[in-house]
Amino acid sequence: MKVIEVEDLHFSYDGITEVLKGINLVIEEGEIVAIMGENGAG
C-alpha cells in the first residue's frame, strides 16, 4: 500500500534557485527512507 506518493516535486528556498527538480517518489507501507544531500549541505 502506498503511504506517500510525490510526482514532479520542485522546491526552492528563495523562490529562484531550485534545490529539488522533478522529484518522483513512492514510499510503501513499512519502508524506511532516508533522503541525504552532500556533506555540509545542512
Secondary structure by P-SEA (a helix, b strand, c coil): cccccccbbbbbcccccccccbbbbbbcccbbbbbbcccccc
